[in-house]
Amino acid sequence: MFDTIKDRLFCPFCGKQCKEDDYQTKDAGCLLASLTINELIEQYPNEATIKIYHTCDYCGKWIVINLEMLHLKLSQKDKPLTNEEFEKWASEQW
C-alpha cells in the first residue's frame, strides 16, 4: 500500500509538470490516501523525512524527493506553503 501526493510537482530533470496524484510515498499512513504536502506535514508531524517518488511521464527518469519535515515545518511560519513556495524550496534541494 501507499499514499499519493496530489500536488502537481515539476520533474527536476526535464522541468515538465507531472500529473496530479503521480508522486507516491510509503512513509506515511499507506492507506491509499491522496494528500498534499501540507497535509503530510500536519498528519505526520513526528516524521523526520518523508520520501516521495515517481517516474516522470515525459522523460522517464525515476524521481525521488526527500521531504525534510522539520525544515518544511520551520519554513511555514504558522502558515501552509503555497505551491510556488514549495516548488522554490524543492528546487533549492537539488
C-alpha positions as CSV (number, residue, x, y, z in Angstrom):
1,M,0.0,0.0,0.0
2,F,1.0,3.6,-0.4
3,D,-0.4,7.2,-0.4
4,T,-0.4,9.6,-3.3
5,I,0.7,13.2,-3.4
6,K,-1.9,15.4,-5.1
7,D,0.4,18.4,-5.5
8,R,1.5,18.9,-9.1
9,L,5.3,19.0,-8.8
10,F,7.8,19.5,-11.6
11,C,10.3,17.0,-12.8
12,P,13.8,18.1,-11.7
13,F,15.3,16.5,-14.9
14,C,13.1,17.8,-17.7
15,G,11.2,20.6,-15.9
16,K,7.8,19.5,-17.0
17,Q,4.9,19.5,-14.6
18,C,3.9,16.0,-13.5
19,K,0.3,15.0,-13.4
20,E,-1.7,15.3,-10.1
21,D,-1.5,12.2,-7.9
22,D,1.6,10.9,-9.7
23,Y,4.0,11.1,-6.7
24,Q,3.7,8.3,-4.1
25,T,5.0,7.6,-0.7
26,K,5.2,4.6,1.6
27,D,6.5,6.8,4.5
28,A,3.0,8.0,5.6
29,G,-0.1,6.1,6.5
30,C,-0.1,3.8,3.4
31,L,-3.9,4.0,3.3
32,L,-4.3,4.9,-0.4
33,A,-4.9,8.4,0.7
34,S,-4.4,11.4,-1.6
35,L,-2.6,14.1,0.3
36,T,-1.0,17.5,-0.3
37,I,2.5,18.2,1.0
38,N,0.9,20.4,3.7
39,E,-1.4,17.6,4.7
40,L,1.6,15.3,5.1
41,I,3.2,17.9,7.4
42,E,0.0,18.2,9.5
43,Q,-0.7,14.4,9.7
44,Y,2.8,13.2,10.3
45,P,4.5,15.8,12.4
46,N,6.9,13.4,14.1
47,E,8.4,12.1,10.9
48,A,11.9,13.4,10.2
49,T,11.9,12.7,6.5
50,I,9.2,11.5,4.1
51,K,10.4,10.2,0.7
52,I,8.1,10.8,-2.3
53,Y,8.8,9.2,-5.7
54,H,7.6,9.0,-9.3
55,T,8.6,8.1,-12.8
56,C,8.3,11.2,-15.0
57,D,5.6,10.8,-17.7
58,Y,7.8,12.8,-20.1
59,C,11.4,11.9,-19.7
60,G,11.0,8.5,-17.9
61,K,13.5,9.4,-15.2
62,W,13.0,8.0,-11.7
63,I,12.4,10.9,-9.3
64,V,13.0,10.6,-5.5
65,I,12.4,13.7,-3.3
66,N,13.3,13.6,0.4
67,L,10.9,16.0,2.3
68,E,12.8,17.2,5.3
69,M,9.7,17.6,7.5
70,L,11.3,19.7,10.2
71,H,12.7,22.1,7.6
72,L,9.3,22.4,6.0
73,K,7.5,23.0,9.3
74,L,10.0,25.7,10.3
75,S,9.7,27.4,6.9
76,Q,5.9,27.6,7.2
77,K,5.9,30.2,10.0
78,D,2.4,29.0,11.0
79,K,1.0,29.1,7.5
80,P,0.8,26.5,4.8
81,L,3.4,26.6,1.9
82,T,1.9,27.8,-1.4
83,N,2.7,25.7,-4.4
84,E,5.2,28.4,-5.5
85,E,6.9,28.4,-2.1
86,F,7.2,24.6,-2.1
87,E,8.5,24.5,-5.7
88,K,11.1,27.1,-4.8
89,W,12.1,25.1,-1.7
90,A,12.2,21.8,-3.7
91,S,14.4,23.4,-6.5
92,E,16.9,24.6,-3.9
93,Q,17.3,21.0,-2.6
94,W,19.0,19.8,-5.8
